[in-house]
Structures are given as structure tokens and as C-alpha cells.
């Protein structure tokens, strides 16, 4: 009965995480008009779940074992369980409040702060793994910087070398194969090796060791097919649009046609980058929702606290992924509006660059097991695009509110978790 109740609380946390954080992955695409809200929900639903199942393990293990020293809770595993329950409730409540206000806060801030808060209260300062927290905090600071730099660089190249050039359509035709190759190669280097290894293992199980196609061959083949398809699709659409533009009558329409045509082509790239962000978010942030539940399941199954890397059960990853998708579908609209329209007015070129910078940053962190903030990454990418457009393009009041929410999240989650831990541990002692 206790496990069922905790699972429902974890689903509640995942629901609120989906409503708040997953909106980050789709906000720029919806805001620029590349896709509708309904389409965003479908895309995010599929790819968030895929990312969670394929890559959710690493971050879950980090949060469950490397924020507080589990050895200090070994004599009393029940106290560890009550602490993790407090973490789930505290983070769920805080994310719920932020979502109602339309603020894209960081679930990573909330979970790390909450775990550290209960650990500090339960076992003192020495219980908190300050070195690990230091590394995570550094990643929080670097995430928006790296994401913003990538987004700004590519946006500047697109605008100044291609879209705004005198021979924009010619340059775009030359550039689009390289753009497709770079985008897909980045995603492939970070994701496809894991997928290819899984595929090879399945084939070996069915056909025996004779199936021994090198993983890198699978990766290169997948990327080559995808790059060719994307390039053909973009150039084919461009030819159709060129034929349509010949029917334009006014000089103003003719002068703006190349830029509008290229922006239209970038919609497909923006949708692709939105898919990358959704996958990256599922890979990284599902750990925020289900790490406490995974740790509790481990304690109940073994009678001891997790001391190192451990395997998160598939049903726990699935619970987190489904909760994230459900939360986005029901409550995600407010935060999508904030990201997509509230900071910078975006066209497909800007939305694509912001999302690709964020996806690259978050996927790399997932491979390293670092629970970075997707909110930081996507906001950093949007701001990077805004800086290229000019400081006046950035709505500083909204950016200030978002930054304040980021700062407040850590003490809010820490305080909530500490207070709930006191209540739960007192109830547990009285019941025993």
C-alpha cells in the first residue's frame, strides 16, 4: 500500500514536471508558428517517453546516490524512505505553483535542493555531498551560457550569411545539405550509439554472435539516410515555393519572398530540433521525477539504501515518462506561451537555433549523468537569439521574473522538503 501511494506521488511530480519543464521543449516551435499546440503534444509525448526509457537511468542514479551520503542512512533505511517521500511532495507542490503562475522553473533545482535539504536535516552537514552539488551547480551556470552561445552562433550565420544576403536562395541551396548533416550528426553522436548498441544486442540474441555489424557502421548508415532525406525534402519544397513566388505581383512581395521562403523551409528544421529537445528532456529530467521512487523501491526490495549505481526498474521509468506527457497535455499551455512568446518574438530560424543549442547541451549532460536544467538551456538559447537581434528584442521584465523564479526554487524546495520530512519522520516514529 505504501509503494502504491508513493508511486502516485511520483506520478504527481512527473505530471507537474511535464506541465512546466516539457513546455520548454515545445515553446519556441509553438511560439514561432511552426507547429500547433496539439501537434506539439503528440511529438513531445512520443519523444519524451523514448528519451526517458533509453537514457533516464544515468540521471536517476546520480540523484538517488550522489546528492546525500547514503552510508549515513544505512542504519535506518526507513528514515531515508521518509526523506525521499518528502522530496517528491515538496518538488511536486513547488512545480505546481510555478506552472499556475506560468513560470518555467527548474525541476533540477527543486529536486537537488530538496534532497540536500532533507539530508542536512536528518544527518547534518556531512550528509550532503557538497562536491557533487558543486559540479551540478556549475553545470547549471554553464548550461544557459553554452546553449546561448551555440544558438547565437548559428542564428548569426543563418541571418547574416544566408537569409539577409543578396542571393539568399542560392546560398540556402548550398547550405541546406551541410545544415542537415551538422544537426543530424550532433544528435547521432549523442544518441544513436546507444540505440545502435541496443539493436545489435537484439539481433545477436536472435541470430547469434554471427551478427556482428559494427555499431559505428549502423550510426553512419542511419545518419546518411536521414541527412539525404531531410536535404531532399527541403530542396524540393524550396523549388515548389520558387514556382509559387513567380506569381507574386508587387515589388515588395518579390523582395521579401526569398527571406520568407527560407523561413518556411526552416520550419522542418525547427520541428526536428523540437524533437531533439523533447528527447533530451525525457532523457535528463525524468530522473528528477522518479529518482526518489527508484531509491524507495530499492530499499523495499533489498532492505538497504542504494550505495552506488543501481538499475531503475522499467516500470518506474515508464511511470515517470507517462506522467510527464500527461502533465504537458493538461497544464503545459501557460509555460509554452511564456517560452515561445514572452521572452523574444521568434521566427522559425530563431526557434530552430534556440532549440538546437538547448538539445545539444542537455543531451551531452545526460550522457555524463548530470541533472542539468532544460529551462536554463532553452531560455539561454532564446536569449542568445535575442542578443543577435539586439538587446531591445529581449523582454527584460519577463527574463527577470524567470531568473527570480530560478533563484527562489532552491530555498523553496529545500524548505518544503525539510518541513515535510520532520512531519513524516515524526509520524513514522509514533506509528512504530
Secondary structure, DSSP 4 states (H G I P E B T S, - for coil): -HHHHHHHHHHHHHHHHIIIIIHHHHHHHHHTTSS-HHHHHHHHHHHHHHHHHHHHHHHHHHHHHSSB-GGGGGGGHHHHHHHHHHHHHHHHHHHHHHHHHT----HHHHHHHHHHHHHHHHH-GGGB-HHHHHHHHHHHHHHHHHHHHHHHHHHHIIIIIIITSTTHHHHHHHHHHHHHHHHHHHHIIIIIHHHHHHHHHHHHHHH-TT----HHHHHHHHHHHHHHHHHHHHHHHHHHHHHHHTT--SHHHHHHHHHHHHHHHHHHHHHHHHHHHHHHHHHHHHHHHHHHHHHHHHHHHHSS---S--PPPHHHHHHHHHHHHHHHHHHTHHHHHIIIIISS---HHHHHHHHHHHHHHHHHHHHHT----HHHHHHHHHHHHHHHH-GGGS-HHHHHHHHHHHHHHHHHHHHHHHHHHHHHHHHHHHH-
